[in-house]
């Protein structure tokens, strides 16, 4: 895992809206929702260089996360290939996100998928509204490549290292350890566009929501 750095302006002429840190080895970032030990999880997601996604950072939750990636709530994975995000698309994305108000997410409840322990961000509606706005405009951006039908509810993965057969004991203990640190709140005033470079997910652009301070 490389240490965080700072993203350089794109050589193709599309500039970041501000200088942002590189994402720290998010190669397994989106394998989180697949049951541990399944064939699909073992094969990994079919990411190729230039694949993109939108995510909300939740740094306040980083100390709780046991999975090998930073605390985040996925807005939409995958989005369109980076080669399609020219200056016109960048402006359209900026306007889309600016049309949505900043909001606050609260994390006070643990939930589980098979093999996954996560925090339930509340309310869901502001996150799903962003995803729906993106997929209305770019319907080819099918959430989670259609593997989970219409997609997954917003979630913040805490751990994903247990197969379903053994998760109860392990995650019961982890929940008991972490529960005293809840609730957490996060003010969401921006959304990150990230890109897979073949080795890791990197920040490309930060889009501001209305009311950003």
N, C-alpha and C positions, 0 to 999 in steps of 0.2 A: 504494500500500500504506500503510495507516494504522499508526501506531505502536501497540504493545501497550498496552492499558489494563486496567481491571479491570471485571469484569462486575457489573452492578447486580442486586440481588435482583429476581426476577420480580414484575411488577405483578399477576400472577394468583395470587400467594400461595404459589407453590412456591419455597422458599428453597434456595439452594445450600448444600451441606454445608460448604463453606468458600469464601472469596473466591479467585477464580482468574483468571489473565490471559486476555484475549481472544485467540482464535486469529488469527494474522496472515495475512489474505488467503488462505484455503484454498479459493478458488474452484476451483482446478484440482487439489485434493488427491486426488480419486478418479479423475481422468482418467489417473493414472499408469500404470494397468495396461493401457490400450488402446494398441495399436500406433500409434506416431506416424504421422500422415499418413492414417490410415484415416478412412472416412466417419463412423464413430461418434465417433472422437476429435474430429473437426472439429465435429460437432454438439454435443458436450459431453454430460455426464450430465444426465438430466431432473430435476434437483433443483428443488424448489419451496420457498418459505419455510416453515419448520417441519419440514423433513426433519431427521432426527437420525442419529447414528452413535456408535459407541464406539471409542476409540483409546487407545493406550499412547504416552506421550511418551518420547522417548529423547534428552534434551538433549546427552548426551555425543557423539552422532553429528551434531549440527547443523553442526559445522565441515566435515564431509565432504560434506554434501548440496549438490548443484548444482541440484536442482529447486527451484521457487519456493514451497516450503512447508517448515515445520519437520520435523525428523526424527520419524517416528512409525511404529508398527506398528498397522495396522487390526485391530480385534477383530471388528467387525460393521458393515457399511455396506450398505444403510441399516437403521436400526431403525424403530420406529413413529413416526408424526407426533407432533410435540411436543404437540399439542392433546390427545393421549391420555395424556400422562404427568402424571396427577394425583397427589395426595398418597399415595393407596393404591399406585399403580404405583411411585412413588418409594421407598416403604418396601419393596415387594417386590424392587425392584432392589438396594436396600442389603443386604437379606438374602441375595439370590443371590450377590452379589460377596463378602460376608463369609463365605460358605461355601466359598470357594476361597482356598488359601494364597498368600501372596506368593511370588514366584519370581525367579530371575535369568536373564536372557537374555544369551547371548554371541554376538557378531558377529565372525566370523573368515573368512567365505567370501563372495566375490562370485558372484552368479548373474545370469542375464539372462532377461527375457521379450523378445518382439519390440519393439524400440525402448526398452527399459527396462533399466537397470543397477541392481541392488539387492543389499543385504546380506541374507544368510539368517540369521534369528534362531534360535538353538538353545538349548533344545529347542522344537519346535513345540507339543508336547502341552499345556502350560499355556494357551497362547493359544487353540488350537482347543477346549479344554475349556470355556473361557469362552463362545466362540461357540456351541458346541453347547448349553450350558445355556440361553443366551438364545433360540435358535431352537426348542428344545423347548417353552419356555414361550410364546413368541410365534412360531408357525410361519409367520405371514404376513411376517415379517422375512426375506426371502430374500436371501442374500448376493449383493452386486453385482447385485441385481435379476434374478438368474438368467442374466445375460449370459455368465458363465463356468461354467455348469452348477452343480456343487456349490460353486463359489467358487474362490478362489485360496489357495495356501499362504501362511502368514504371511511378510511381507517388509517390508523397509525400503528405500524407493526412494531411490537416490542421484542418478540422472539419468534424464530421460525426453525429451530434446530431439533425439534422433537417430532417423531412420527406419530400419527394419531393414536397408535396403540399404547404409547407411553406418555403422551402429553399431559394427562390429567394430574399425575403426581408432581411432575416437574413444574407445570404451570401453576398449580395450586400453591406451591411453595414460592414461586417467583411473585405471584400476585400478592401473597401475604407480606413479602418483603417490600414491595413497591407501593402498596396501598396507602401507607401513611404519607406518601409524598403527593397524593392527589387531594383536591383537584388542581389541575393546571389550566391556565388560560393563555391564549395566544392571540394577539391582535394581528390580523391578516390584512396587509395593505399592498401586497405585491405577489405576483406569481412568477416563478422561474421557468424559462424555457431551457431545457437541457438537451444535449446531443451526445450520442454514443460515438466515440472515435475509434472503436474497435478494441479498446483496452479498458476504458473507463467512461463514465458519464461526466460531461463537463458543462458548466454554465455557459450559456450563450447570451441570453438577454433576460433582463428583469422588466416585467410589465407592471405598471402601477395601477392600482384600483382608485376609484374616485374617493376623495377624502384622505388620500395618503398624507402623512405628516412626517 
